[in-house]
Amino acid sequence: MLFRTPAAPDPSQPGVSAVLNKPYPDFVAFLGQHNTPPGAFRTIDEWVRLASVERDSRILDLACTTGYSGRNAHELTGAAVHGIDISADAVEQARVYAAGNRRLTYEVADAAELPLPDDHFSHVLGGCNFGFIQERDRALDEVHRVLQPGGLLCTATFYYRQRPPESLLDQVAHAIGVRPDGARDREFWDGFFSKKFKLVNGVQHDIPPLGARKVTRIVRKSVYGRTPALAGVSRSVRDACFHRLHETRRDTRRAPLLPRAGDRYLEGASVIAENLRTRAVSARLPTPFYLFDLPAIESTTHAMAEAWQDEFPHFTLAYSYKTNALPGITTLLRSCGAAAEVVSGAELAAAFMDGFTPDEIYFDGPVKLQQELTDAVAAGVSVQADSLAEVEELAGLARQGHAPRVCLRLAVRRGRRRWSRFGLLPDEFAEARRTLGKAGVPVRGVHFNTGLHPLDPTPYRSVLRQWRTHLQELLAQAPEPLIIDIGGGFPATSCAPGSELPPWSVYARGVAEECRSLGLPPKEIRMVIEPGRSLVEDHAVLVASVAVRKKRLRRLGDAGRRHKPCAIDQRLAPSRRVRGVRERRVRRLRVDVLRVGPLRRTGSRAA
């Protein structure tokens, strides 16, 4: 279906001039529309996940317009939300959408002068608003003031991949009333937020531009569809709304934003250690090849283990084989006292070949073949059951005379209504315990994985709180120290380029504090962690050569498509990522969670 864009509206018609001259937030409220953050609901879902938003969280929705971000965060988690906006019309519309929900409140206020108490909120949803707030520095100071110590600011800033022409910036300014600065790139925003905050988690997305027909179709549905806010208005006013909204969508969705895939690696060569870059350049070896700094890996392993052993007398560091299973790495870690965490029969066989004993191996993973389970149980390997089907299989082996050593993997909450796809839900956990109990198999402990690379222990503590009742029950019945395996996810430098990684003791102390607060004394627990990239990635590089250069969907190096390294040429200049994007204008979105800071340097990471 083809749509024709109406001619420019006639301002002399009744009501048309008012529509064309309304401030942008008032115009959004007039339409009864939602001013969504870049990425819309996907961004909010990632904020909730990355920032561990829970029901007892208190959220400030900054410059909320009609309240889309805070309202959806509340629907996901049940958290209390207070929204502020400078537009009275937008705030009134947000109250209408809240429909009397007492946990959703709104007021008219200026982000640069918040009428709110100090240290009050656990989270602030900033969206992309800092790009449009005139008194940006004052607003950041105010956000810092109202956040609790350790509070989180969630942003979705976007920026131009390359400086756009002034004419395009003028069109955006005409559409939304604020002229963006084309010179504000990723480094600008990193520097701006680092004045008061430290990056905790961040992800980036492509935002493809909308074609003209799609813009027209979306806007026509919004304006000429069944929109209660526009019921009864004249056709000329509707046409004026269509014209303005069409210009807004067209001008703000066609600008190329953020660097192309690969630019991050071109800029981020500093995440590769200097000694590795030097050796890679001087090495006369055919590519591809790995280059490791084994002494650095050994030092990092000992530092991590010592930090956790200070808090947990019973402690095991189980290296994640899926990170890199080359014998040079795995045998080194075994000599450092590490155990092995494997996720397949092939990795299990490799661990045995590397000299690990059965009681030093944890068999994890969501899919374990029947024969793999049988072999693992027969060998005396600890199995971490991921599903009721695996539990039934283990119970069957017990009835055949085997003695399975079993831990249960726990699902992790993703908001109020969603759980991770891996692990057992609470009702499945109870059923698994009953099934194993009937077969005479004790549950030796639990395992979970946050799925994040956090810069503090908050996600680990959150999962422990979610399962505290079950953990307390298991501890009361445990004849030996209860195994609590919190998985991995500890960050490497590439997880937060430009940010200082915290010492390992920050994670160990935080988890130990949470265990004590939940009635799980550290001396009665065997704490297990499964680090991988945090031990190896900063001390290794895959060296590859560019095999061919074409302007297509991707560039291929001879290291293979499944690798995502910094491929290098003779000068060690990283090429594009193995999997790139189309050669067209693409906007990208960065979703960040930042913690109140900046944090002082406390010494070496091993402190």
SULJO-V619569 format. One record per pair of residues at least 24 apart in sequence whose ideal C-beta (glycine too) atoms are under 7 Angstrom apart, sorted by the first residue. I is the first residue (numbers start at 1). J is the second residue. Records with the same first field share a line. If there is no record, write none. Layout:
BEGIN
I->J + J
END
This chain:
BEGIN
3->216 + 217 + 220
5->216 + 246
6->239 + 242 + 243
8->243
9->236 + 239 + 240 + 243
10->236
13->236
14->234
15->233 + 234 + 237
16->236 + 237 + 240
19->237 + 240 + 241 + 244
20->240 + 244
23->87 + 177
24->176 + 177
25->65 + 85 + 87 + 90
26->87 + 89 + 90
27->244
28->65 + 66 + 90
29->66 + 87 + 89 + 90 + 93
30->89 + 229
31->222 + 227 + 229 + 230 + 241 + 245
32->93 + 227 + 228 + 229
33->222
34->66 + 68
35->65 + 66 + 68
36->68
37->69 + 127 + 128 + 156
38->128 + 156 + 158 + 207 + 589
39->156 + 205 + 589 + 591
41->72
43->156 + 591
44->69 + 72 + 73
45->76
46->203 + 591
47->73 + 125 + 154 + 591 + 593
48->73 + 76 + 77 + 415
49->414
50->201 + 452 + 593
51->123 + 152 + 154 + 593
52->458 + 459 + 462
53->77 + 79 + 123
54->79 + 462
55->79 + 416
57->122 + 123
58->120 + 121 + 122
59->121 + 123 + 125
60->121 + 124 + 146
61->125
62->111 + 124 + 125 + 126 + 129 + 143
63->111 + 129 + 133
64->94 + 106
65->90
66->90 + 93 + 94 + 97
67->94 + 97 + 98 + 106
69->125 + 127
70->104 + 125
71->97 + 98 + 104
73->125
74->103 + 104
76->415 + 416
77->415 + 416
78->416
84->109 + 111 + 114
86->110
111->139 + 142
112->138 + 139 + 142
113->142
114->142 + 146
116->146
118->145 + 146
119->148 + 149
120->146
121->146 + 147 + 148 + 151
122->148 + 151
123->151 + 152 + 154
124->153 + 154
125->154
126->153 + 154 + 155
127->155 + 156
128->156 + 157 + 158
130->155 + 157
131->157 + 180
132->178
140->195 + 196
144->196 + 596
147->596
149->596
150->595 + 596
151->596
152->200 + 593 + 594 + 595
153->197 + 594
154->593
155->592 + 594
156->589 + 591
157->189 + 590
158->257 + 258 + 587 + 589
159->184 + 185 + 186 + 189 + 257 + 258
160->255 + 256 + 257
161->256 + 257 + 258 + 259 + 260
162->256
164->255
168->255
171->251
172->251 + 252 + 255
175->247 + 248 + 251 + 252
176->248 + 252
186->590
190->498
193->594
194->598
196->597
197->594 + 595 + 596 + 597
198->499 + 594 + 595 + 597 + 598 + 599
199->496 + 499 + 592 + 594
200->454 + 455 + 456 + 593 + 594 + 595
201->452 + 454 + 593
202->590 + 591 + 592
203->591
204->258 + 588 + 589 + 590
205->588 + 589
206->581 + 586 + 588
207->257 + 587 + 588 + 589
208->586
209->253 + 254 + 585 + 587
210->249 + 253
215->246 + 249 + 250 + 253
216->246
218->249
219->245 + 246 + 249
255->587
256->585 + 586 + 587
257->587 + 588
258->587 + 588 + 590
260->581 + 586
261->576 + 577 + 580 + 581
262->576 + 577 + 580
265->566 + 574 + 577
266->574
268->497
269->566 + 574
271->493 + 494 + 497
272->541 + 566
273->538 + 539
276->541
277->572
280->541 + 543 + 568 + 572
281->572
287->543 + 544 + 545 + 558
288->542 + 543 + 544 + 558 + 559
289->543
290->326 + 540 + 542
291->540 + 541 + 543
292->328 + 329 + 539 + 540
293->539
294->332
296->539
297->329 + 332 + 535 + 536 + 539
298->332 + 336
300->535 + 539
301->333 + 336 + 338 + 535
302->336
303->504 + 605 + 606
304->504 + 531
305->337
307->503 + 504 + 505 + 508 + 606
308->508 + 527 + 529
310->508
311->508 + 509 + 512 + 522
312->512 + 522 + 525 + 527
313->523
314->481 + 525 + 526 + 527
315->527
316->526 + 528
317->529 + 531
318->362 + 528 + 530
319->531 + 532 + 535
320->488 + 530 + 531 + 532
321->347 + 350 + 351
322->347 + 532
323->532 + 533 + 536
324->536
325->350
327->354
329->536
330->354
331->355
341->530
345->369 + 372 + 375
348->372 + 376 + 381
362->485
364->447
366->422
377->402 + 404
378->402
380->405
382->407
384->409 + 447 + 485
385->409 + 432
386->422 + 423
388->428 + 431 + 432
391->432 + 435 + 436
392->435
394->436 + 441
395->435 + 436 + 439 + 441
398->439 + 440 + 441
399->439
404->441
405->444
406->436 + 441 + 443 + 444
407->444 + 445 + 446 + 447 + 483 + 485
408->432 + 443 + 446
409->447 + 448
410->446 + 447 + 448 + 467
412->448 + 450 + 451 + 463
413->466
420->451
423->448
429->470
443->474
444->483
445->482 + 483 + 484 + 485 + 526
446->471 + 484 + 485
447->485 + 487
448->486 + 487
449->487 + 489
450->487 + 489
452->489
453->489 + 491 + 495
454->489
455->491 + 496 + 499 + 501 + 502
456->502 + 506 + 510 + 595
457->506 + 507 + 510 + 511
460->486 + 511
461->510 + 511 + 514
464->514 + 515 + 518
465->518
468->518
471->518 + 520
472->519
475->520 + 524
481->524 + 525 + 526
482->524 + 525 + 526
483->526 + 528
484->525 + 527 + 528
485->528 + 530
486->511 + 529
487->530
488->529 + 530 + 531 + 532
490->531 + 534
491->534
492->533 + 534 + 537 + 538
493->538
494->537
500->601
501->605
503->602 + 604 + 605 + 606 + 607
504->605 + 606
505->607
541->565 + 566
543->568
544->568
545->569
546->575
551->583
553->580 + 582
554->578 + 579 + 580
555->580
END
